[in-house]
Amino acid sequence: MAGEVTGKIVWISDTLTPKIKKLPEAFGKAVGVYMQSQAPAVQDYARRNAPWTDRTGNARQGLFARYEGSGGRNTLGQFTAGGKGQHSIVLYHTVSYGIWLEVRWSGRYAIIEPTIRSEGKRIFGGLRGLLERMS
């Protein structure tokens, strides 16, 4: 029988699977960008709420926070990739006596742990919102 079609052509367009496969990468990148944007706020909080009285201003100005991880932007403004999906904000003193402000007098002048508690809650709330928007 000439002109008879005996086979079928089935076209399947799967747009969901590629998106699912990219989600961990996209989420990791978004978390990195978010965490990197939060490091200055953590630093500002610590400097603003440090409980000691300034004599020289060195200790307060010596408090720094920086983002460490994958998925942020490098110094050229490019997104970084790779790593194990670990993201952190490191808060630290640069003055030699910073450790004593944290531990002496039973932590009366500590700022690092109180900042982590306060800012950690705020940052995790933002991460929760980020996950909800992406899912």
C-alpha positions as CSV (number, residue, x, y, z in Angstrom):
1,M,0.0,0.0,0.0
2,A,1.7,3.1,-1.2
3,G,1.3,6.3,0.8
4,E,0.3,4.6,4.0
5,V,1.9,5.7,7.2
6,T,2.5,2.9,9.6
7,G,4.8,4.5,12.3
8,K,4.3,7.2,14.8
9,I,6.4,10.2,15.7
10,V,6.2,11.2,19.3
11,W,7.7,14.5,20.4
12,I,8.3,14.9,24.1
13,S,9.3,18.3,25.4
14,D,10.5,18.0,29.0
15,T,11.2,21.4,30.4
16,L,11.0,20.4,34.1
17,T,13.9,18.0,34.3
18,P,16.5,20.5,33.2
19,K,15.2,23.0,35.7
20,I,15.3,20.4,38.5
21,K,18.9,19.5,37.6
22,K,19.9,23.2,37.7
23,L,18.1,24.0,40.9
24,P,21.0,23.0,43.3
25,E,23.5,25.1,41.2
26,A,21.1,28.0,41.0
27,F,20.2,27.8,44.7
28,G,23.8,27.6,45.7
29,K,24.7,30.6,43.6
30,A,21.7,32.6,45.0
31,V,22.7,31.6,48.6
32,G,26.2,32.8,47.9
33,V,25.1,36.1,46.5
34,Y,22.7,36.6,49.5
35,M,25.3,35.7,52.1
36,Q,27.9,38.0,50.5
37,S,25.4,40.8,50.6
38,Q,24.8,40.2,54.3
39,A,28.4,40.4,55.5
40,P,28.5,44.2,55.6
41,A,25.3,44.2,57.7
42,V,26.8,41.8,60.2
43,Q,29.9,43.9,60.4
44,D,27.8,47.1,60.9
45,Y,25.7,45.4,63.6
46,A,28.9,44.3,65.5
47,R,30.5,47.7,65.3
48,R,27.2,49.5,66.3
49,N,26.4,47.2,69.2
50,A,29.9,46.5,70.7
51,P,29.3,47.0,74.5
52,W,32.7,48.6,75.3
53,T,33.6,52.2,75.7
54,D,35.9,53.4,73.0
55,R,39.2,54.9,74.0
56,T,41.0,54.8,70.7
57,G,38.3,53.5,68.4
58,N,40.7,50.8,67.2
59,A,38.7,47.8,68.5
60,R,35.4,49.0,67.0
61,Q,37.0,49.8,63.7
62,G,38.9,46.5,63.9
63,L,35.7,44.4,63.7
64,F,35.2,42.8,60.3
65,A,32.9,40.4,58.6
66,R,33.5,38.6,55.3
67,Y,31.8,36.0,53.2
68,E,33.5,32.7,52.6
69,G,32.1,30.1,50.3
70,S,31.0,29.3,46.8
71,G,28.4,31.0,44.7
72,G,29.3,34.6,45.4
73,R,31.0,37.3,43.3
74,N,34.8,37.5,43.2
75,T,36.7,40.8,43.2
76,L,36.1,41.2,39.5
77,G,32.3,41.0,40.1
78,Q,32.1,37.6,38.4
79,F,30.1,34.7,40.0
80,T,32.2,32.0,41.5
81,A,31.3,28.4,41.3
82,G,32.5,25.1,42.7
83,G,33.2,24.3,46.3
84,K,31.1,22.0,48.4
85,G,28.2,24.4,48.7
86,Q,29.4,25.8,52.0
87,H,28.6,29.4,52.8
88,S,29.6,31.3,55.9
89,I,30.1,34.8,57.2
90,V,33.2,35.1,59.4
91,L,33.2,37.8,62.0
92,Y,36.5,38.7,63.6
93,H,38.7,41.2,65.5
94,T,41.9,42.6,64.0
95,V,43.2,44.1,67.2
96,S,45.5,41.9,69.3
97,Y,43.4,42.3,72.4
98,G,40.1,41.5,70.7
99,I,40.1,38.0,72.2
100,W,40.1,39.6,75.7
101,L,37.1,41.7,74.9
102,E,35.3,38.4,74.1
103,V,36.3,36.3,77.0
104,R,37.4,38.4,79.9
105,W,35.0,39.4,82.6
106,S,32.7,36.4,81.7
107,G,32.1,37.8,78.3
108,R,30.7,41.1,79.5
109,Y,32.2,43.0,76.5
110,A,31.7,40.2,74.0
111,I,30.2,41.1,70.6
112,I,30.9,38.2,68.3
113,E,28.5,35.7,69.9
114,P,25.7,38.2,70.4
115,T,26.0,39.3,66.8
116,I,25.9,35.7,65.6
117,R,22.8,35.1,67.6
118,S,21.0,38.2,66.4
119,E,22.1,38.4,62.8
120,G,21.9,34.6,62.4
121,K,18.2,34.7,63.0
122,R,17.7,37.5,60.5
123,I,19.9,35.8,57.9
124,F,18.2,32.4,58.2
125,G,14.9,34.1,57.8
126,G,16.1,35.6,54.5
127,L,17.4,32.2,53.4
128,R,14.0,30.6,54.2
129,G,12.4,33.3,52.0
130,L,14.9,32.7,49.2
131,L,14.2,28.9,49.2
132,E,10.4,29.6,49.2
133,R,10.8,31.8,46.2
134,M,12.9,29.3,44.3
135,S,10.8,26.3,44.9
